[in-house]
Amino acid sequence: MAFTADRAPFVPVRKHKASTSPPQSPVPSTPSSRFSRPEPAQPLFAAPPLRPLSTPLGPSTAHNVPSYTAQAGPLSARKVVAAPNDLFAPSCPSSPLPPPSSAPRIRAKITPLAAPRRKALPGAEHADVPVSSGFSPLKRAPPPSVSPVSPPANGFGGFGAFPKVSHVAQNWEVGALRGGMSGLGLGSISEVESRSVRKGGRDNVLVCVRVRPPAAKLAASNQIVDEIAWEVDRANGRLAQSTGGPDYFFDSVVTGSHNSDVYDEAGRDLVLDAMEGFDAVIFAYGQTASGKTFTLSGNNSNPGIIPQAVSEIFTYIRDHPEKEFLLRASYLEIYNESLKDLLDPTAGPVKIRQDEQKRFFVHPLREEVVTTEQQVADLLKRGADNRHVGQTDFNERSSRSHSVFQMTIESRDNSASSFPEPSTPRRMQTPNTPRLAPGSDGVVRMSRLSLIDLAGSEQATSQLERRSEGAFINKSLLTLEKVIASLTSDAKQKPHVPYRDSKLTQILQPSLSGDARVAVIATMNPSPAAIEETKSTLRFAQRVKRVVLKAVQHEVVDDKALITKYRSHIAMLEAQLKATLAGNTAPNTPSQADLAADQSRKKQAERVQDLERQVEEFRSLFLTSQNIEKRRQSALPPRPVSPIKVARSSTPPADIAALEEKLLDAQDEIAALKDERDELKSRVAELEADRLSTLQKDASASDSDKDARILELTKENQELLVIVRNADVEGEMKRQERKYERQLEKHRLYQEGLESTLEQERKRVAQFERFILQHLSAQTEVLAGRRRSSGGITHSASVTGFVPLMAESPQLDAISPDFVELDDLPFSKAGKETISRSRSRMFS
Ligand SMILES: Nc1ncnc2c1ncn2[C@@H]1O[C@H](COP(=O)(O)OP(=O)(O)OP(=O)(O)O)[C@@H](O)[C@H]1O
């Protein structure tokens, strides 16, 4: 299927009206039945919302106080003063639920067996039709309005779990969620079962749209847009442009500023799924400044999905005494198409590799074992500090990258293998042999919860750096759309899914290709100035809704699970400990109390201490409902995964590691080429299918149409022939080129031969020259002697001519002390005879 990108990433900035006057007196509203229930007025922000983890406020935040409200019925960007039933005021979970309307929406949590989940039809913007009445009985009950443990202290109501905190390092109120599933209204077994039923079958991506309060800064002009251009129907999960147009339906639509609302709709279920062994991915998608980071991270008084998910995880552990858990976390950034490990930013390049099942994974990536919420909060803060953010025209602190926070959850039945808490004397428990060979005692469930904050799609921006970042961001989001389009294509021949075209899609591949639970939170700005971007976001959200998933529970039976590795390692340490203790049998008699025995005892004691410390350290990584509180009070800093490797110093030598790296690179390249080949194959198949359907169409056409078609095809044929002939000419030219290249090569070889002969000749000539000069010199000596003795001499002219020449020759000085004999000369026999003859003619 040809993909047409209907996203408009570079929609030019629209001029939009600033709010010229402060909110006037309330426009009389005519609430429809949908909005007729008055909601208690809530201050949107009891305190100005902080950027998560103490990042400064964007100036836009100052305008986030919603003083306008959507109204039922067609609105055309109407201004309304904050009213008690303010649509954009934080929805208050403590307030009663809206009464069921005549055709209430079907919630995402309905099992396929109970009632079909709504599906958006391909390309249709209003295909998502409510199909049944009544609320889903399976919809998890909203959390109680007042937490039994900590009542809402911040005026938000809602989750009531995160009372206002004054400083950043503060935990997300670990105790606040105590009460666990029952406290959250999650205790019903039937609900958990129904979740499993749903997950066992085919499922779609869960899509929740979050509409931020309208007062957002949308352009470089600093103009504040405080109008809304959308009708928002929360009860039915429906959105429509106020000026008319199609309806958009989703699993849920959330307004206001309570992050707990979004968590209820699109967070909790997936987190619980992850705790039960299903991979789960939640990502926020939307235009820049539409509230993705706000939704995922939130702030201390209004925690986003990530901190709420983390709290949920720990609550779940507290509520499941029958299991033990091992948690680890990683934090990654994709900036300008390169990967950065946010927990270890100075480490070497982070790459994407493929496993045997062709699933992409990131390597190497630092993972840290975590045992408390505070550790996760610290880890997130550390990562966030390393993230790329920058000021854009639209957002004071815009995330310029995609970030992926991942928690890996391993769990195993606790009953057979629980560790005694240190109050029990450890040594008594130590077995002789490792009692926990990998996989020997039960299956480990392993799952990943990925929380992804995508960078925002952008309009044209005024800054150069931002523009190039924006190009990368838009490209990767476009690739994401292409991937989604391929996954939801109706074509018979499954199109190639271009995961490889961006790092983001490679990372999302394991989730999008089907075996994970996926939720997308599409964030949107309801302002008229953002209408094109918002439509594009909604279209994306509708398309992604059609991706079919089949989540599977991941059970690991071999020693891949860290839980198993650590358990085996502990068992091994315990065995060593026991052996060391058993070796300590020397009686402490005065005769043996010499220095050597003392030293050996000291060493042994140190060894025992060290082993005990190691055992303790490893044990402290396991979480159970019994020890979670203790861990919270005495947590060590999180530790990177693979301490076993370090302890055994089994790291391969640098050259082997480099070779392994090269091998992996080569394998990657091969895999990429194979992918490319597959893509070409699928393209060929697509073209063939296209051809075939055209032919079939042609067959049923009328005669005149057929004639026209024949004419068209003949023309096309002729054009193709020209191309083929050209291709022939090209081929001939290529052949000639190769011929000339061969000849050139021959000439080059010949030239090389000549040059080496020349070199030999030069050597020969130099030697001959030497020979001549040496002989001339000798003869000159002789002649000089004769002249001295006879007083006059007659000699041949040729010799006379040589004398001044010799005197001038600088080479005479350089004459080798080795006298060159005629026989030494590299000449043929005939040549040597000629030389001999001339010599005797000259010097006789
Ligand atoms: N629902 C909301 N209620 C109140 N304030 C909000 C809401 N959504 C967003 N904001 C505020 O709007 C500003 C921009 O939000 P945020 O940074 O989350 O946007 P973003 O989509 O992550 O943007 P980018 O893609 O540029 O990173 C922030 O100051 C944030 O506090």
The ligand as an SDF file (V2000), in Angstrom:
LIG
                    3D

 31 33  0  0  0  0  0  0  0  0999 V2000
   -2.7990   19.4730   30.9240 N   0  0  0  0  0  0  0  0  0  0  0  0
   -2.0220   20.4990   31.2860 C   0  0  0  0  0  0  0  0  0  0  0  0
   -2.3730   21.2930   32.3210 N   0  0  0  0  0  0  0  0  0  0  0  0
   -1.6000   22.3160   32.6920 C   0  0  0  0  0  0  0  0  0  0  0  0
   -0.4560   22.6540   32.0920 N   0  0  0  0  0  0  0  0  0  0  0  0
   -0.0530   21.9200   31.0600 C   0  0  0  0  0  0  0  0  0  0  0  0
   -0.8160   20.8090   30.5950 C   0  0  0  0  0  0  0  0  0  0  0  0
   -0.1680   20.2850   29.5580 N   0  0  0  0  0  0  0  0  0  0  0  0
    0.9340   21.0060   29.3890 C   0  0  0  0  0  0  0  0  0  0  0  0
    1.0160   21.9920   30.2790 N   0  0  0  0  0  0  0  0  0  0  0  0
    2.0880   22.9920   30.3760 C   0  0  0  0  0  0  0  0  0  0  0  0
    2.4480   23.3710   29.0590 O   0  0  0  0  0  0  0  0  0  0  0  0
    3.8440   23.5110   28.9220 C   0  0  0  0  0  0  0  0  0  0  0  0
    4.3520   22.6070   27.8010 C   0  0  0  0  0  0  0  0  0  0  0  0
    4.0910   21.2640   28.1620 O   0  0  0  0  0  0  0  0  0  0  0  0
    5.1210   20.0910   27.9160 P   0  0  0  0  0  0  0  0  0  0  0  0
    6.5240   20.5260   28.0880 O   0  0  0  0  0  0  0  0  0  0  0  0
    4.6500   18.9340   28.6750 O   0  0  0  0  0  0  0  0  0  0  0  0
    4.8770   19.8630   26.3580 O   0  0  0  0  0  0  0  0  0  0  0  0
    5.5090   18.7680   25.4200 P   0  0  0  0  0  0  0  0  0  0  0  0
    4.4110   18.2460   24.5760 O   0  0  0  0  0  0  0  0  0  0  0  0
    6.2920   17.7950   26.2010 O   0  0  0  0  0  0  0  0  0  0  0  0
    6.4480   19.6760   24.5380 O   0  0  0  0  0  0  0  0  0  0  0  0
    7.7850   19.2970   23.7300 P   0  0  0  0  0  0  0  0  0  0  0  0
    7.4080   18.3160   22.6910 O   0  0  0  0  0  0  0  0  0  0  0  0
    8.2110   20.6000   23.1430 O   0  0  0  0  0  0  0  0  0  0  0  0
    8.7350   18.7650   24.7350 O   0  0  0  0  0  0  0  0  0  0  0  0
    4.4610   23.1720   30.2540 C   0  0  0  0  0  0  0  0  0  0  0  0
    4.7360   24.3650   30.9260 O   0  0  0  0  0  0  0  0  0  0  0  0
    3.3670   22.3980   30.9730 C   0  0  0  0  0  0  0  0  0  0  0  0
    3.4020   22.5990   32.3590 O   0  0  0  0  0  0  0  0  0  0  0  0
  1  2  1  0
  2  3  1  0
  2  7  2  0
  3  4  2  0
  4  5  1  0
  5  6  2  0
  6  7  1  0
  6 10  1  0
  7  8  1  0
  8  9  2  0
  9 10  1  0
 10 11  1  0
 11 12  1  0
 11 30  1  0
 12 13  1  0
 13 14  1  0
 13 28  1  0
 14 15  1  0
 15 16  1  0
 16 17  2  0
 16 18  1  0
 16 19  1  0
 19 20  1  0
 20 21  2  0
 20 22  1  0
 20 23  1  0
 23 24  1  0
 24 25  2  0
 24 26  1  0
 24 27  1  0
 28 29  1  0
 28 30  1  0
 30 31  1  0
M  END
$$$$
